[in-house]
């Protein structure tokens, strides 16, 4: 966003006083205008800090303080901004599903032949630079494993020292 000269006639900020500690005190009205200018979409806070001749971290702190006070006022005055969080409401299904039919109990012979879950497969890759990769893969990871092997095959890694 480009700003007209009339929009930035307060830049650089006017220094009201300098304390013994070296801290500069700025005009409150100009400081507020700077903060509001930084809150505009597309404005670089660091760029505005340079133009205002203030530290970018200090300007970020001013913006954070402004947002905290604005949020505090918005809660009491009712701000026009949309809520940050929208409540989620569960809507009941208009056509409920009928209950599933009961399945007959399994035969005793079938329980004896029950398969145990397979152990995860392990792949160990030692790269030319000395790095070792150890991967554990389940049955459902076949696509990921093949992509990993293909990618490692294309790697051009310098040898270790």
C-alpha positions as CSV (number, residue, x, y, z in Angstrom):
1,X,0.0,0.0,0.0
2,X,1.3,3.4,-0.9
3,X,0.7,6.3,1.3
4,X,0.2,9.9,0.3
5,X,2.3,12.7,1.8
6,X,-0.8,13.9,3.6
7,X,-1.1,10.4,5.3
8,X,2.5,10.5,6.5
9,X,3.0,14.2,7.4
10,X,3.6,13.0,11.0
11,X,6.8,11.2,9.9
12,X,9.4,11.2,11.3
13,X,7.8,11.2,14.8
14,X,8.3,14.4,16.8
15,X,10.5,13.9,19.9
16,X,8.9,15.7,22.8
17,X,11.7,15.1,25.3
18,X,14.7,13.0,26.0
19,X,15.2,11.6,29.5
20,X,18.4,11.2,31.4
21,X,18.3,7.5,30.5
22,X,18.3,8.4,26.8
23,X,14.7,7.4,26.2
24,X,12.9,9.6,23.8
25,X,9.3,10.6,24.4
26,X,7.2,11.0,21.3
27,X,4.1,13.1,20.5
28,X,1.1,10.8,21.5
29,X,-1.1,11.9,18.6
30,X,1.6,11.2,16.0
31,X,2.5,7.9,17.7
32,X,-1.2,6.9,17.5
33,X,-1.3,7.8,13.8
34,X,1.8,5.7,13.2
35,X,0.2,2.7,14.9
36,X,-3.0,3.1,12.9
37,X,-0.9,3.4,9.7
38,X,0.9,0.2,10.6
39,X,-2.4,-1.7,11.1
40,X,-3.4,-1.0,7.5
41,X,-3.3,-4.1,5.2
42,X,0.0,-4.5,3.3
43,X,2.0,-2.0,5.4
44,X,5.5,-3.1,6.4
45,X,6.0,-2.3,10.1
46,X,9.7,-2.4,9.7
47,X,9.5,0.1,6.8
48,X,7.2,2.4,8.8
49,X,9.7,2.2,11.7
50,X,12.5,3.3,9.4
51,X,10.4,6.2,8.1
52,X,9.4,7.2,11.6
53,X,13.0,6.8,12.8
54,X,12.0,4.5,15.7
55,X,13.2,1.0,16.5
56,X,11.1,-1.6,14.8
57,X,10.8,-3.7,18.0
58,X,9.6,-0.6,19.9
59,X,7.0,0.0,17.2
60,X,5.9,-3.7,17.4
61,X,5.5,-3.2,21.2
62,X,3.4,-0.1,20.7
63,X,1.2,-2.0,18.2
64,X,0.7,-4.9,20.7
65,X,-0.2,-2.5,23.5
66,X,-2.6,-0.8,21.2
67,X,-4.3,-4.1,20.3
68,X,-4.5,-5.1,23.9
69,X,-6.3,-1.9,24.9
70,X,-8.5,-2.0,21.8
71,X,-9.6,-5.6,22.6
72,X,-10.3,-4.5,26.2
73,X,-12.5,-1.6,25.0
74,X,-14.1,-3.8,22.3
75,X,-15.3,-6.1,25.0
76,X,-17.1,-3.3,26.9
77,X,-18.3,-1.2,24.0
78,X,-19.2,-4.1,21.6
79,X,-16.8,-4.0,18.7
80,X,-18.1,-4.3,15.1
81,X,-15.4,-6.8,14.2
82,X,-16.3,-10.4,13.7
83,X,-15.5,-12.9,16.5
84,X,-12.2,-14.6,16.3
85,X,-13.9,-18.0,17.0
86,X,-17.2,-19.2,15.6
87,X,-19.0,-21.8,17.7
88,X,-19.5,-25.2,16.1
89,X,-23.0,-26.6,16.3
90,X,-23.8,-30.2,15.7
91,X,-26.9,-30.7,13.5
92,X,-28.8,-33.9,14.0
93,X,-29.3,-36.0,10.9
94,X,-32.8,-35.6,9.5
95,X,-32.8,-39.2,8.2
96,X,-31.4,-41.3,11.0
97,X,-29.7,-44.5,9.9
98,X,-31.4,-47.8,11.0
99,X,-29.4,-49.9,13.4
100,X,-27.0,-52.4,11.9
101,X,-28.2,-56.0,12.0
102,X,-26.7,-58.2,14.6
103,X,-24.0,-60.5,13.2
104,X,-24.0,-64.2,14.3
105,X,-21.2,-65.0,16.8
106,X,-18.0,-66.3,15.2
107,X,-17.3,-70.0,15.1
108,X,-14.8,-71.3,17.6
109,X,-12.6,-72.6,14.7
110,X,-12.3,-69.1,13.4
111,X,-11.0,-67.8,16.7
112,X,-8.1,-70.3,16.7
113,X,-7.0,-69.2,13.3
114,X,-7.0,-65.5,14.2
115,X,-4.1,-63.7,12.6
116,X,-1.8,-61.7,14.8
117,X,-0.9,-58.2,13.6
118,X,2.2,-58.2,11.5
119,X,5.4,-56.5,12.9
120,X,6.4,-53.3,11.3
121,X,9.0,-53.6,8.5
122,X,12.3,-51.8,9.1
123,X,14.5,-50.1,6.5
124,X,18.0,-48.9,7.3
125,X,19.7,-46.6,4.8
126,X,23.3,-45.5,5.1
127,X,24.0,-42.3,3.1
128,X,27.4,-41.6,1.5
129,X,27.9,-38.7,4.0
130,X,27.6,-41.1,6.9
131,X,24.1,-40.3,8.0
132,X,22.0,-43.4,8.8
133,X,18.2,-43.4,8.3
134,X,16.1,-46.0,10.1
135,X,12.5,-46.2,9.1
136,X,9.7,-48.4,10.6
137,X,6.8,-49.0,8.2
138,X,3.5,-50.7,8.6
139,X,1.4,-52.4,6.0
140,X,-0.4,-49.2,5.0
141,X,2.9,-47.3,4.4
142,X,3.8,-49.0,1.2
143,X,3.3,-45.9,-0.9
144,X,5.3,-43.8,1.4
145,X,8.2,-46.3,1.5
146,X,8.4,-46.6,-2.2
147,X,8.4,-42.8,-2.5
148,X,11.2,-42.6,0.1
149,X,13.3,-45.2,-1.7
150,X,12.8,-43.5,-5.0
151,X,13.7,-40.1,-3.5
152,X,16.8,-41.5,-1.8
153,X,17.9,-43.1,-5.0
154,X,17.9,-39.7,-6.7
155,X,19.9,-37.9,-3.9
156,X,23.3,-36.6,-4.7
157,X,24.9,-36.5,-1.3
158,X,28.6,-35.8,-1.0
159,X,30.7,-38.5,0.8
160,X,31.5,-38.1,4.5
161,X,34.8,-36.6,5.7
